[in-house]
């Protein structure tokens, strides 16, 4: 039987996951919920947007599951708080996995997890609750992605990497094997990580620089 799901959030990620729930799963999206202070429109994609404080009245947990669709705001703390709040309220939190992802049969996947298109989750990995893994990521064997972590698209983790709670790994970042990415830390887009990353630290790649010649003079 088709089950309903309410999406927590109203930004682009909420719209994206609404579309993916409709395409990838048997769920029917019933609406969206956000903090009353941030409601600007009463509908999104033709569905109601309701205050979170009215969530149980409008979408009771006995009849509706809930899904956190919030970006990595505040070092993923906002996502983490929303997840914990929904769990306290008794909601089931489904996982959203692209049919084009490759997830090893022995990988352990938590609740409210997103695994995007063409991503590979290798053998003996553990993906904690409320983790987002974007499209075309490669997560090597024995990796652990702890609760509320966020991997942007094209991130590559070699074997036995531990990504701590609420850590953010940017698009195209590469992390060598047997490293720990500390809780709450940020690895910027395109960074190459060859040593452990301390909790709450920030690591970024050098910016591309413009050469003082026109493109037509470059020999390819």
C-alpha positions in Angstrom: 0.0 0.0 0.0 1.3 3.5 -0.9 2.4 5.4 2.2 2.5 9.1 2.6 5.6 11.2 3.5 5.9 14.8 4.6 9.2 16.6 3.7 10.8 18.9 6.3 12.1 21.8 4.3 11.0 24.1 1.5 14.2 24.9 -0.4 15.7 23.4 -3.5 16.7 20.2 -1.7 13.1 19.8 -0.6 11.9 20.1 -4.2 14.6 17.8 -5.4 13.8 15.0 -2.9 10.1 15.5 -3.5 10.7 14.7 -7.2 12.9 11.8 -6.3 10.4 10.3 -3.9 7.8 10.4 -6.7 10.1 8.8 -9.3 12.1 6.3 -7.2 9.7 5.1 -4.6 6.1 4.1 -3.9 5.7 7.0 -1.5 3.3 9.8 -2.1 4.5 13.2 -0.9 1.7 14.8 1.2 3.3 18.2 1.8 6.1 20.2 3.4 6.8 21.5 6.8 9.1 24.3 8.0 9.4 26.7 10.9 6.5 29.1 10.9 8.8 32.1 10.7 10.1 31.0 7.3 6.8 30.3 5.5 6.5 32.7 2.6 4.1 30.6 0.4 1.3 28.3 1.5 2.1 25.7 -1.2 5.1 24.2 -3.0 4.8 22.1 -6.1 1.0 22.2 -5.5 1.3 20.7 -2.0 0.6 22.4 1.4 3.4 24.0 3.4 2.6 23.8 7.1 4.3 25.0 10.3 6.4 22.4 12.0 4.5 23.0 15.2 1.3 21.8 13.5 3.0 18.7 12.0 1.3 16.0 14.1 -2.1 17.6 13.6 -1.8 17.8 9.8 0.3 14.7 9.2 0.1 12.3 12.2 2.9 9.8 12.5 0.5 6.9 12.5 -0.3 7.7 8.9 2.6 9.6 7.5 6.4 9.2 7.5 8.7 12.2 7.5 11.9 13.1 5.7 14.5 15.8 6.5 15.4 17.6 3.3 17.7 20.4 4.6 21.1 21.3 3.4 24.3 21.4 5.4 23.4 24.7 7.2 25.2 25.4 10.4 27.7 22.5 10.0 24.7 20.1 9.6 23.4 21.0 13.0 20.0 22.1 11.7 19.6 18.8 9.8 20.6 16.9 12.9 18.1 18.8 15.2 15.3 18.2 12.7 16.0 14.5 12.5 16.1 14.2 16.3 12.9 16.1 16.7 11.1 13.9 14.2 12.3 10.8 15.9 11.1 12.1 19.3 7.7 12.7 17.8 7.5 9.1 16.6 7.9 9.5 12.9 9.4 6.8 10.7 12.2 8.3 8.5 12.6 6.5 5.2 15.7 6.3 3.1 16.0 7.5 -0.4 18.4 5.6 -2.7 18.7 6.1 -6.4 17.8 3.1 -8.5 21.0 3.8 -10.4 23.2 3.7 -7.3 25.3 0.6 -6.4 25.0 -0.3 -2.8 26.8 -3.5 -1.6 24.5 -6.1 -0.1 26.5 -6.1 3.1 26.5 -2.3 3.6 24.5 -1.1 6.6 22.3 1.9 5.8 20.6 4.1 8.4 17.4 6.1 8.4 16.7 9.3 6.4 19.7 8.5 4.2 20.1 9.9 0.6 22.3 8.1 -1.9 22.4 9.8 -5.3 22.6 8.7 -8.9 25.6 6.5 -9.9 27.1 6.6 -6.4 28.9 3.4 -5.2 28.7 2.3 -1.6 31.2 -0.5 -1.3 31.3 -3.7 0.7 31.2 -3.5 4.5 30.4 0.2 4.7 28.2 1.7 7.4 26.2 4.8 6.6 24.6 6.4 9.7 21.3 8.1 10.1 20.5 11.3 8.2 23.5 11.1 6.0 23.5 12.6 2.5 25.7 11.1 -0.2 25.4 13.1 -3.5 25.5 11.7 -7.0 28.6 10.0 -8.5 30.4 9.5 -5.2 32.7 6.6 -4.6 32.7 5.3 -1.0 35.3 2.6 -0.6 35.2 -0.6 1.4 34.9 -0.5 5.2 34.1 3.3 5.2 32.0 4.7 8.0 29.8 7.7 7.5 28.6 8.8 10.9 25.2 10.4 11.6 24.3 13.7 9.8 27.4 13.7 7.6 27.1 15.3 4.1 29.1 14.2 1.0 28.6 16.5 -2.0 28.7 15.1 -5.5 31.8 13.4 -6.9 33.5 12.9 -3.5 35.8 10.0 -3.4 36.7 8.1 -0.2 39.3 5.3 -0.4 38.9 2.3 2.0 38.4 2.5 5.7 37.7 6.2 5.9 35.7 7.4 8.9 33.7 10.6 8.3 32.6 12.0 11.7 29.2 13.2 12.7 28.0 16.4 10.9 31.2 16.6 8.8 30.9 18.0 5.3 32.9 16.8 2.4 32.7 19.1 -0.7 32.2 18.3 -4.3 35.1 16.4 -5.9 37.1 16.0 -2.7 39.4 13.0 -2.5 40.3 11.3 0.8 42.9 8.6 1.0 42.5 5.4 2.9 42.5 4.8 6.6 41.9 8.4 7.6 39.4 10.0 10.0 37.5 13.2 9.1 36.7 14.7 12.5 33.2 15.5 13.6 31.8 18.9 12.4 34.8 19.5 10.1 34.6 20.9 6.6 36.6 19.5 3.6 36.2 22.0 0.7 35.4 21.3 -2.9 38.3 19.6 -4.7 40.5 19.2 -1.7 42.9 16.2 -1.5 43.1 14.9 2.1 46.2 12.8 2.9 46.2 13.1 6.7 43.5 13.0 9.5 41.3 16.0 9.8 40.7 17.4 13.3 37.1 17.9 14.5 35.6 21.3 13.6 38.5 22.2 11.4 38.3 23.5 7.8 40.4 22.3 4.9 40.2 23.9 1.4 42.0 23.4 -1.9 43.9 26.2 -3.6 41.7 28.3 -6.0 42.3 28.0 -9.7 44.2 31.0 -11.0 43.8 32.9 -14.2 46.8 33.0 -16.5 47.7 36.3 -18.2 47.1 35.0 -21.7 44.0 34.6 -23.9 42.6 31.1 -24.4 43.5 31.2 -28.1 47.2 31.2 -27.3 47.0 28.0 -25.2 48.4 24.9 -26.9 46.2 21.9 -26.0 
